Amino acid sequence: MSHAITDSMTMIGRSIRLGRRNVDTLIMSIVLPLLMMALFVYVFGGAIDTGTQYINYVVPGIILLCTGYGAASTAMSVADDMNSGMIDRLRSMPIRSFAVLTGHVTASVARNALSTTIVVGAAVAMGFRPSASPLEWVAAAGLLLLYVLALSWLAAGLGSVAKSVESASALSFFMLFLPYLSSAFVPTDTMPSFLRGVSEHQPITPVIETVRGLLTGTPIGDKGWIALAWSVGLLVASFIVATALYRRRVND
Protein backbone atom coordinates (compact mmCIF):
# COMPACT_ATOMS: atom_id res chain seq x y z
CA MET A 1 0.00 0.00 0.00
CA SER A 2 2.79 2.40 0.92
CA HIS A 3 4.56 1.66 -2.39
CA ALA A 4 1.35 2.40 -4.30
CA ILE A 5 1.02 5.76 -2.55
CA THR A 6 4.68 6.57 -3.17
CA ASP A 7 4.36 5.67 -6.87
CA SER A 8 1.24 7.81 -7.20
CA MET A 9 2.88 10.78 -5.49
CA THR A 10 5.91 10.45 -7.78
CA MET A 11 3.75 10.51 -10.91
CA ILE A 12 1.59 13.33 -9.55
CA GLY A 13 4.73 15.41 -9.02
CA ARG A 14 5.91 14.59 -12.55
CA SER A 15 2.58 15.58 -14.12
CA ILE A 16 2.45 18.85 -12.20
CA ARG A 17 6.01 19.71 -13.27
CA LEU A 18 5.11 18.97 -16.88
CA GLY A 19 2.06 21.20 -16.51
CA ARG A 20 4.22 24.06 -15.29
CA ARG A 21 6.41 23.69 -18.37
CA ASN A 22 3.41 23.74 -20.72
CA VAL A 23 2.26 27.16 -19.61
CA ASP A 24 0.71 27.91 -23.00
CA THR A 25 -1.78 25.06 -22.61
CA LEU A 26 -2.74 26.24 -19.12
CA ILE A 27 -3.13 29.83 -20.30
CA MET A 28 -5.36 28.81 -23.20
CA SER A 29 -7.57 26.70 -20.92
CA ILE A 30 -8.13 29.83 -18.81
CA VAL A 31 -8.11 32.61 -21.42
CA LEU A 32 -10.60 30.98 -23.80
CA PRO A 33 -13.34 30.55 -21.16
CA LEU A 34 -12.70 34.13 -19.98
CA LEU A 35 -13.08 35.40 -23.53
CA MET A 36 -16.29 33.38 -23.93
CA MET A 37 -17.65 34.83 -20.70
CA ALA A 38 -16.85 38.38 -21.80
CA LEU A 39 -18.41 37.72 -25.22
CA PHE A 40 -21.66 36.33 -23.84
CA VAL A 41 -22.00 38.88 -21.02
CA TYR A 42 -21.12 42.04 -22.94
CA VAL A 43 -22.25 41.16 -26.48
CA PHE A 44 -25.12 38.66 -26.20
CA GLY A 45 -26.19 39.03 -22.58
CA GLY A 46 -28.54 41.93 -23.15
CA ALA A 47 -30.51 39.97 -25.74
CA ILE A 48 -30.92 36.80 -23.64
CA ASP A 49 -33.72 36.69 -21.08
CA THR A 50 -32.89 34.35 -18.20
CA GLY A 51 -35.01 35.97 -15.50
CA THR A 52 -31.91 37.16 -13.67
CA GLN A 53 -28.72 39.10 -14.35
CA TYR A 54 -27.09 37.26 -17.21
CA ILE A 55 -23.65 37.10 -15.62
CA ASN A 56 -25.14 35.29 -12.62
CA TYR A 57 -26.71 32.84 -15.05
CA VAL A 58 -23.68 32.19 -17.26
CA VAL A 59 -20.83 31.81 -14.74
CA PRO A 60 -21.62 28.17 -13.78
CA GLY A 61 -21.63 27.30 -17.49
CA ILE A 62 -18.24 28.95 -17.99
CA ILE A 63 -16.87 26.95 -15.05
CA LEU A 64 -18.03 23.73 -16.73
CA LEU A 65 -16.49 24.95 -19.99
CA CYS A 66 -13.17 25.17 -18.13
CA THR A 67 -13.48 21.52 -17.11
CA GLY A 68 -13.86 20.55 -20.76
CA TYR A 69 -10.70 22.38 -21.78
CA GLY A 70 -8.84 20.85 -18.83
CA ALA A 71 -10.00 17.34 -19.71
CA ALA A 72 -8.93 17.76 -23.34
CA SER A 73 -5.47 18.75 -22.10
CA THR A 74 -5.38 15.61 -19.95
CA ALA A 75 -6.26 13.39 -22.92
CA MET A 76 -3.44 14.93 -24.95
CA SER A 77 -0.92 14.58 -22.10
CA VAL A 78 -1.74 10.90 -21.64
CA ALA A 79 -1.56 10.32 -25.41
CA ASP A 80 1.84 12.01 -25.51
CA ASP A 81 3.13 9.63 -22.82
CA MET A 82 1.64 6.61 -24.60
CA ASN A 83 3.20 7.44 -27.96
CA SER A 84 6.52 9.07 -27.05
CA GLY A 85 8.18 6.02 -25.50
CA MET A 86 7.75 7.30 -21.95
CA ILE A 87 5.56 4.36 -20.96
CA ASP A 88 8.21 1.91 -22.22
CA ARG A 89 10.75 3.60 -19.96
CA LEU A 90 8.37 3.52 -17.01
CA ARG A 91 7.71 -0.19 -17.54
CA SER A 92 11.38 -0.86 -16.85
CA MET A 93 10.98 0.81 -13.45
CA PRO A 94 9.18 -0.54 -10.35
CA ILE A 95 6.21 1.82 -10.76
CA ARG A 96 2.63 0.58 -10.66
CA SER A 97 0.76 1.17 -13.89
CA PHE A 98 -2.24 2.97 -12.39
CA ALA A 99 0.08 5.58 -10.86
CA VAL A 100 0.70 7.08 -14.31
CA LEU A 101 -2.98 7.85 -14.89
CA THR A 102 -3.40 8.96 -11.27
CA GLY A 103 -0.69 11.54 -11.83
CA HIS A 104 -2.37 12.94 -14.94
CA VAL A 105 -5.81 13.02 -13.30
CA THR A 106 -4.54 14.75 -10.15
CA ALA A 107 -2.71 17.35 -12.24
CA SER A 108 -5.96 17.89 -14.16
CA VAL A 109 -7.84 18.53 -10.91
CA ALA A 110 -5.17 21.03 -9.85
CA ARG A 111 -5.38 22.86 -13.20
CA ASN A 112 -9.16 23.00 -12.97
CA ALA A 113 -9.03 24.35 -9.43
CA LEU A 114 -6.73 27.14 -10.62
CA SER A 115 -8.79 27.98 -13.71
CA THR A 116 -12.07 27.93 -11.75
CA THR A 117 -10.65 30.28 -9.12
CA ILE A 118 -9.47 32.71 -11.80
CA VAL A 119 -12.80 32.56 -13.67
CA VAL A 120 -14.84 33.19 -10.52
CA GLY A 121 -12.55 36.07 -9.55
CA ALA A 122 -12.89 37.63 -13.01
CA ALA A 123 -16.66 37.09 -12.91
CA VAL A 124 -16.92 38.94 -9.59
CA ALA A 125 -14.99 41.83 -11.15
CA MET A 126 -17.52 41.80 -14.03
CA GLY A 127 -20.52 41.90 -11.70
CA PHE A 128 -21.13 38.30 -10.61
CA ARG A 129 -22.82 38.39 -7.21
CA PRO A 130 -23.24 34.91 -5.67
CA SER A 131 -25.55 34.60 -2.67
CA ALA A 132 -24.22 31.23 -1.50
CA SER A 133 -23.57 30.46 2.15
CA PRO A 134 -20.25 28.82 3.13
CA LEU A 135 -21.99 25.42 3.18
CA GLU A 136 -23.40 26.00 -0.32
CA TRP A 137 -19.94 26.96 -1.59
CA VAL A 138 -18.58 23.70 -0.17
CA ALA A 139 -21.41 21.71 -1.78
CA ALA A 140 -20.81 23.37 -5.16
CA ALA A 141 -17.06 22.76 -4.91
CA GLY A 142 -17.65 19.12 -3.96
CA LEU A 143 -19.94 18.51 -6.92
CA LEU A 144 -17.48 20.20 -9.28
CA LEU A 145 -14.65 18.07 -7.88
CA LEU A 146 -16.64 14.88 -8.53
CA TYR A 147 -17.45 15.99 -12.07
CA VAL A 148 -13.85 17.03 -12.81
CA LEU A 149 -12.57 13.68 -11.54
CA ALA A 150 -15.09 11.84 -13.72
CA LEU A 151 -14.22 13.87 -16.81
CA SER A 152 -10.48 13.59 -16.16
CA TRP A 153 -10.61 9.79 -15.90
CA LEU A 154 -12.68 9.69 -19.08
CA ALA A 155 -10.06 11.86 -20.78
CA ALA A 156 -7.29 9.58 -19.49
CA GLY A 157 -9.06 6.64 -21.09
CA LEU A 158 -9.34 8.46 -24.41
CA GLY A 159 -5.67 9.39 -24.24
CA SER A 160 -4.75 5.76 -23.56
CA VAL A 161 -6.24 4.55 -26.85
CA ALA A 162 -5.31 7.55 -29.02
CA LYS A 163 -2.56 6.88 -31.55
CA SER A 164 -1.30 10.46 -31.41
CA VAL A 165 -1.76 13.72 -29.55
CA GLU A 166 -3.80 15.04 -32.47
CA SER A 167 -6.20 12.09 -32.37
CA ALA A 168 -6.57 12.53 -28.60
CA SER A 169 -7.58 16.13 -29.25
CA ALA A 170 -10.15 14.98 -31.80
CA LEU A 171 -11.53 12.25 -29.51
CA SER A 172 -11.99 14.73 -26.66
CA PHE A 173 -13.74 17.36 -28.80
CA PHE A 174 -17.17 16.39 -27.46
CA MET A 175 -16.06 17.52 -23.98
CA LEU A 176 -15.67 21.04 -25.37
CA PHE A 177 -18.87 20.88 -27.40
CA LEU A 178 -21.40 19.48 -24.91
CA PRO A 179 -21.61 22.65 -22.76
CA TYR A 180 -23.02 24.47 -25.79
CA LEU A 181 -25.84 21.90 -25.93
CA SER A 182 -26.77 22.46 -22.29
CA SER A 183 -28.29 25.20 -20.15
CA ALA A 184 -24.87 26.83 -19.82
CA PHE A 185 -25.68 29.89 -21.94
CA VAL A 186 -29.45 29.88 -22.51
CA PRO A 187 -32.40 28.25 -20.72
CA THR A 188 -33.34 24.91 -22.24
CA ASP A 189 -36.98 25.96 -22.69
CA THR A 190 -35.88 28.45 -25.36
CA MET A 191 -34.40 25.67 -27.51
CA PRO A 192 -36.16 23.81 -30.33
CA SER A 193 -37.86 20.67 -29.05
CA PHE A 194 -35.39 18.28 -30.70
CA LEU A 195 -32.47 20.03 -28.96
CA ARG A 196 -34.27 20.51 -25.66
CA GLY A 197 -34.51 16.75 -25.12
CA VAL A 198 -30.77 16.34 -25.69
CA SER A 199 -29.93 19.30 -23.48
CA GLU A 200 -32.09 18.25 -20.56
CA HIS A 201 -30.91 14.63 -20.52
CA GLN A 202 -27.15 14.97 -20.81
CA PRO A 203 -24.91 14.99 -17.71
CA ILE A 204 -23.68 18.59 -17.92
CA THR A 205 -27.08 20.29 -17.61
CA PRO A 206 -27.99 19.00 -14.12
CA VAL A 207 -24.47 19.78 -12.88
CA ILE A 208 -24.74 23.35 -14.20
CA GLU A 209 -28.25 23.80 -12.80
CA THR A 210 -27.16 22.53 -9.39
CA VAL A 211 -24.05 24.72 -9.22
CA ARG A 212 -26.12 27.69 -10.41
CA GLY A 213 -28.74 27.03 -7.76
CA LEU A 214 -26.17 26.67 -4.98
CA LEU A 215 -24.31 29.84 -5.94
CA THR A 216 -27.17 32.14 -6.90
CA GLY A 217 -30.20 30.73 -5.08
CA THR A 218 -32.23 29.60 -8.10
CA PRO A 219 -34.44 26.51 -7.54
CA ILE A 220 -32.59 23.20 -7.83
CA GLY A 221 -35.43 20.70 -7.48
CA ASP A 222 -34.27 17.15 -8.15
CA LYS A 223 -31.35 18.34 -10.30
CA GLY A 224 -28.95 17.97 -7.36
CA TRP A 225 -29.53 14.24 -7.01
CA ILE A 226 -29.44 13.77 -10.78
CA ALA A 227 -26.13 15.66 -11.00
CA LEU A 228 -24.69 13.59 -8.16
CA ALA A 229 -25.82 10.34 -9.78
CA TRP A 230 -24.36 11.34 -13.17
CA SER A 231 -21.05 12.42 -11.62
CA VAL A 232 -20.58 9.34 -9.43
CA GLY A 233 -21.70 6.94 -12.17
CA LEU A 234 -19.45 8.57 -14.75
CA LEU A 235 -16.53 8.58 -12.32
CA VAL A 236 -16.82 4.87 -11.54
CA ALA A 237 -17.32 3.89 -15.18
CA SER A 238 -14.50 6.15 -16.42
CA PHE A 239 -12.05 4.88 -13.81
CA ILE A 240 -12.74 1.23 -14.66
CA VAL A 241 -12.61 1.78 -18.42
CA ALA A 242 -9.53 4.04 -18.33
CA THR A 243 -7.46 1.66 -16.22
CA ALA A 244 -8.51 -1.32 -18.37
CA LEU A 245 -7.66 0.48 -21.62
CA TYR A 246 -4.33 1.66 -20.24
CA ARG A 247 -3.30 -1.82 -19.09
CA ARG A 248 -4.33 -3.38 -22.40
CA ARG A 249 -2.35 -0.79 -24.36
CA VAL A 250 0.71 -1.15 -22.13
CA ASN A 251 0.64 -4.95 -22.29
CA ASP A 252 0.24 -5.13 -26.09
C-alpha positions as CSV (number, residue, x, y, z in Angstrom):
1,M,0.0,0.0,0.0
2,S,2.8,2.4,0.9
3,H,4.6,1.7,-2.4
4,A,1.4,2.4,-4.3
5,I,1.0,5.8,-2.6
6,T,4.7,6.6,-3.2
7,D,4.4,5.7,-6.9
8,S,1.2,7.8,-7.2
9,M,2.9,10.8,-5.5
10,T,5.9,10.4,-7.8
11,M,3.8,10.5,-10.9
12,I,1.6,13.3,-9.6
13,G,4.7,15.4,-9.0
14,R,5.9,14.6,-12.5
15,S,2.6,15.6,-14.1
16,I,2.4,18.9,-12.2
17,R,6.0,19.7,-13.3
18,L,5.1,19.0,-16.9
19,G,2.1,21.2,-16.5
20,R,4.2,24.1,-15.3
21,R,6.4,23.7,-18.4
22,N,3.4,23.7,-20.7
23,V,2.3,27.2,-19.6
24,D,0.7,27.9,-23.0
25,T,-1.8,25.1,-22.6
26,L,-2.7,26.2,-19.1
27,I,-3.1,29.8,-20.3
28,M,-5.4,28.8,-23.2
29,S,-7.6,26.7,-20.9
30,I,-8.1,29.8,-18.8
31,V,-8.1,32.6,-21.4
32,L,-10.6,31.0,-23.8
33,P,-13.3,30.6,-21.2
34,L,-12.7,34.1,-20.0
35,L,-13.1,35.4,-23.5
36,M,-16.3,33.4,-23.9
37,M,-17.6,34.8,-20.7
38,A,-16.9,38.4,-21.8
39,L,-18.4,37.7,-25.2
40,F,-21.7,36.3,-23.8
41,V,-22.0,38.9,-21.0
42,Y,-21.1,42.0,-22.9
43,V,-22.3,41.2,-26.5
44,F,-25.1,38.7,-26.2
45,G,-26.2,39.0,-22.6
46,G,-28.5,41.9,-23.2
47,A,-30.5,40.0,-25.7
48,I,-30.9,36.8,-23.6
49,D,-33.7,36.7,-21.1
50,T,-32.9,34.3,-18.2
51,G,-35.0,36.0,-15.5
52,T,-31.9,37.2,-13.7
53,Q,-28.7,39.1,-14.4
54,Y,-27.1,37.3,-17.2
55,I,-23.7,37.1,-15.6
56,N,-25.1,35.3,-12.6
57,Y,-26.7,32.8,-15.0
58,V,-23.7,32.2,-17.3
59,V,-20.8,31.8,-14.7
60,P,-21.6,28.2,-13.8
61,G,-21.6,27.3,-17.5
62,I,-18.2,29.0,-18.0
63,I,-16.9,26.9,-15.1
64,L,-18.0,23.7,-16.7
65,L,-16.5,24.9,-20.0
66,C,-13.2,25.2,-18.1
67,T,-13.5,21.5,-17.1
68,G,-13.9,20.5,-20.8
69,Y,-10.7,22.4,-21.8
70,G,-8.8,20.9,-18.8
71,A,-10.0,17.3,-19.7
72,A,-8.9,17.8,-23.3
73,S,-5.5,18.7,-22.1
74,T,-5.4,15.6,-20.0
75,A,-6.3,13.4,-22.9
76,M,-3.4,14.9,-25.0
77,S,-0.9,14.6,-22.1
78,V,-1.7,10.9,-21.6
79,A,-1.6,10.3,-25.4
80,D,1.8,12.0,-25.5
81,D,3.1,9.6,-22.8
82,M,1.6,6.6,-24.6
83,N,3.2,7.4,-28.0
84,S,6.5,9.1,-27.1
85,G,8.2,6.0,-25.5
86,M,7.8,7.3,-22.0
87,I,5.6,4.4,-21.0
88,D,8.2,1.9,-22.2
89,R,10.8,3.6,-20.0
90,L,8.4,3.5,-17.0
91,R,7.7,-0.2,-17.5
92,S,11.4,-0.9,-16.8
93,M,11.0,0.8,-13.5
94,P,9.2,-0.5,-10.4
95,I,6.2,1.8,-10.8
96,R,2.6,0.6,-10.7
97,S,0.8,1.2,-13.9
98,F,-2.2,3.0,-12.4
99,A,0.1,5.6,-10.9
100,V,0.7,7.1,-14.3
101,L,-3.0,7.8,-14.9
102,T,-3.4,9.0,-11.3
103,G,-0.7,11.5,-11.8
104,H,-2.4,12.9,-14.9
105,V,-5.8,13.0,-13.3
106,T,-4.5,14.8,-10.2
107,A,-2.7,17.3,-12.2
108,S,-6.0,17.9,-14.2
109,V,-7.8,18.5,-10.9
110,A,-5.2,21.0,-9.8
111,R,-5.4,22.9,-13.2
112,N,-9.2,23.0,-13.0
113,A,-9.0,24.3,-9.4
114,L,-6.7,27.1,-10.6
115,S,-8.8,28.0,-13.7
116,T,-12.1,27.9,-11.8
117,T,-10.6,30.3,-9.1
118,I,-9.5,32.7,-11.8
119,V,-12.8,32.6,-13.7
120,V,-14.8,33.2,-10.5
121,G,-12.6,36.1,-9.5
122,A,-12.9,37.6,-13.0
123,A,-16.7,37.1,-12.9
124,V,-16.9,38.9,-9.6
125,A,-15.0,41.8,-11.1
126,M,-17.5,41.8,-14.0
127,G,-20.5,41.9,-11.7
128,F,-21.1,38.3,-10.6
129,R,-22.8,38.4,-7.2
130,P,-23.2,34.9,-5.7
131,S,-25.5,34.6,-2.7
132,A,-24.2,31.2,-1.5
133,S,-23.6,30.5,2.1
134,P,-20.3,28.8,3.1
135,L,-22.0,25.4,3.2
136,E,-23.4,26.0,-0.3
137,W,-19.9,27.0,-1.6
138,V,-18.6,23.7,-0.2
139,A,-21.4,21.7,-1.8
140,A,-20.8,23.4,-5.2
141,A,-17.1,22.8,-4.9
142,G,-17.6,19.1,-4.0
143,L,-19.9,18.5,-6.9
144,L,-17.5,20.2,-9.3
145,L,-14.7,18.1,-7.9
146,L,-16.6,14.9,-8.5
147,Y,-17.4,16.0,-12.1
148,V,-13.9,17.0,-12.8
149,L,-12.6,13.7,-11.5
150,A,-15.1,11.8,-13.7
151,L,-14.2,13.9,-16.8
152,S,-10.5,13.6,-16.2
153,W,-10.6,9.8,-15.9
154,L,-12.7,9.7,-19.1
155,A,-10.1,11.9,-20.8
156,A,-7.3,9.6,-19.5
157,G,-9.1,6.6,-21.1
158,L,-9.3,8.5,-24.4
159,G,-5.7,9.4,-24.2
160,S,-4.8,5.8,-23.6
161,V,-6.2,4.6,-26.8
162,A,-5.3,7.6,-29.0
163,K,-2.6,6.9,-31.5
164,S,-1.3,10.5,-31.4
165,V,-1.8,13.7,-29.5
166,E,-3.8,15.0,-32.5
167,S,-6.2,12.1,-32.4
168,A,-6.6,12.5,-28.6
169,S,-7.6,16.1,-29.3
170,A,-10.1,15.0,-31.8
171,L,-11.5,12.3,-29.5
172,S,-12.0,14.7,-26.7
173,F,-13.7,17.4,-28.8
174,F,-17.2,16.4,-27.5
175,M,-16.1,17.5,-24.0
176,L,-15.7,21.0,-25.4
177,F,-18.9,20.9,-27.4
178,L,-21.4,19.5,-24.9
179,P,-21.6,22.7,-22.8
180,Y,-23.0,24.5,-25.8
181,L,-25.8,21.9,-25.9
182,S,-26.8,22.5,-22.3
183,S,-28.3,25.2,-20.2
184,A,-24.9,26.8,-19.8
185,F,-25.7,29.9,-21.9
186,V,-29.5,29.9,-22.5
187,P,-32.4,28.2,-20.7
188,T,-33.3,24.9,-22.2
189,D,-37.0,26.0,-22.7
190,T,-35.9,28.5,-25.4
191,M,-34.4,25.7,-27.5
192,P,-36.2,23.8,-30.3
193,S,-37.9,20.7,-29.0
194,F,-35.4,18.3,-30.7
195,L,-32.5,20.0,-29.0
196,R,-34.3,20.5,-25.7
197,G,-34.5,16.8,-25.1
198,V,-30.8,16.3,-25.7
199,S,-29.9,19.3,-23.5
200,E,-32.1,18.2,-20.6
201,H,-30.9,14.6,-20.5
202,Q,-27.2,15.0,-20.8
203,P,-24.9,15.0,-17.7
204,I,-23.7,18.6,-17.9
205,T,-27.1,20.3,-17.6
206,P,-28.0,19.0,-14.1
207,V,-24.5,19.8,-12.9
208,I,-24.7,23.3,-14.2
209,E,-28.2,23.8,-12.8
210,T,-27.2,22.5,-9.4
211,V,-24.1,24.7,-9.2
212,R,-26.1,27.7,-10.4
213,G,-28.7,27.0,-7.8
214,L,-26.2,26.7,-5.0
215,L,-24.3,29.8,-5.9
216,T,-27.2,32.1,-6.9
217,G,-30.2,30.7,-5.1
218,T,-32.2,29.6,-8.1
219,P,-34.4,26.5,-7.5
220,I,-32.6,23.2,-7.8
221,G,-35.4,20.7,-7.5
222,D,-34.3,17.1,-8.2
223,K,-31.3,18.3,-10.3
224,G,-28.9,18.0,-7.4
225,W,-29.5,14.2,-7.0
226,I,-29.4,13.8,-10.8
227,A,-26.1,15.7,-11.0
228,L,-24.7,13.6,-8.2
229,A,-25.8,10.3,-9.8
230,W,-24.4,11.3,-13.2
231,S,-21.0,12.4,-11.6
232,V,-20.6,9.3,-9.4
233,G,-21.7,6.9,-12.2
234,L,-19.5,8.6,-14.8
235,L,-16.5,8.6,-12.3
236,V,-16.8,4.9,-11.5
237,A,-17.3,3.9,-15.2
238,S,-14.5,6.2,-16.4
239,F,-12.0,4.9,-13.8
240,I,-12.7,1.2,-14.7
241,V,-12.6,1.8,-18.4
242,A,-9.5,4.0,-18.3
243,T,-7.5,1.7,-16.2
244,A,-8.5,-1.3,-18.4
245,L,-7.7,0.5,-21.6
246,Y,-4.3,1.7,-20.2
247,R,-3.3,-1.8,-19.1
248,R,-4.3,-3.4,-22.4
249,R,-2.4,-0.8,-24.4
250,V,0.7,-1.2,-22.1
251,N,0.6,-4.9,-22.3
252,D,0.2,-5.1,-26.1
